[in-house]
Amino acid sequence: MSVDGTGLSGAEKMIDRNIDELKNEIANHLQNTNYPPVTLDLIDSCIEAIRLAEDKKWDHLVKLPDSVKFNGAEYATVNDIIAGQRLEKWLDVSDHAQTFGAN
């Protein structure tokens, strides 16, 4: 993808334009597709994981909010967040396969 004078790719600009919509969608997803509902504190970590997954950085560690621990840790991999919170619908189909360990 080409980068314009702002230094942002087209995908990054699209995400930035739609950040409020994305936050609302993820909030709804976390609260209504899990029992018990997942804390909304996790929204920013989910968005970061989605952005990193788009770049295929599945093993990158994402800082979790203070109110959330993953196996006792303050960080979780992109793959763990995407799979654990079922965020695949916000990724390309080709990205989706990687979430489940396909090569």
N, C-alpha and C positions, 0 to 999 in steps of 0.2 A: 504494500500500500504506500502511496506517495505521501509525503509529509509537506504541508503547506508552511507559510511563513510563521504560523503560530507554534510550530513544533509538534502539533498533534496530528495523528493519522485520522483518516475518515472515521474509523470505528471509535476512536477515542472521543472525537467531537460528537458523534452520535450519542455515545454514552453520557457525555457531559450535558448535552442538550436535554436528555431524557432522565437525568439523575433522580429528580423528584418522582417521576413515574416509576422508575426502577425501584426506588426505596419503598414506594407504596405497594408495588407488586410483591416484593420480598417480604415486607411486613405482613401482608395478607397471607402469603404462603407459610411463613413461620408460625403464625398464630392459628391458621385454619386447617393445616394439613398434618399437624402433629398433635399428639396427646401424650402428656400435657403440652400445651403450646410452648414454643421456644421463645426465649426472651428476645425482645426487640433490640436489645443491646448488641446483638450479633449482626445486625444489618450491614454495618460498614465492613466487617470482616468478610461477609458473604460477597459484597460487591468487589472487594479487593481480590477475593478468590476467583470470581468470574473473570475479572480483567486479566489475572495471571494465567488462568486456564486458556483464555483466548490466545495467549502467547506460548502455550504448551509447557508452562512452568509448573508441572504437576507436583514436584517435590519441594517447591519453594515454601518456606514457613511463613505463615500469616499470624500476626499478633491477635490474640483474642481479647475481648473486653475483660476488665477486671472481674466481672460477675460470672465469667465462663471459664471453665477449665476443660481440656481434652486429655483424658487419661492422666489427670493431675498436672498437666503442663499449661503454660500460658500461650503456647503456640500450637498450631496444627498445620499440616500440609494442605496445599490447595486441593489435592485429591481427597483428603479426608473431609474437608469442608463441603466440597461439591457433592460427594457421595453421601455424607452424613446428613446433609440438609436437603438432599434431593434437588439440587439446583441445575440439573442437566437441561431443563427446558430453556435456560438462558444461554446455552452454548450451541455452536454448530453441531450437526450430526457427527462429523468427523471427530470433534472434541469429545462428544458423548461416549464414544467407544473407549477412549483412553480412561475415562473415569472408572470403568469396570475392569481395567487391566488388560484390555485387548491391545495387541501390537499392530 
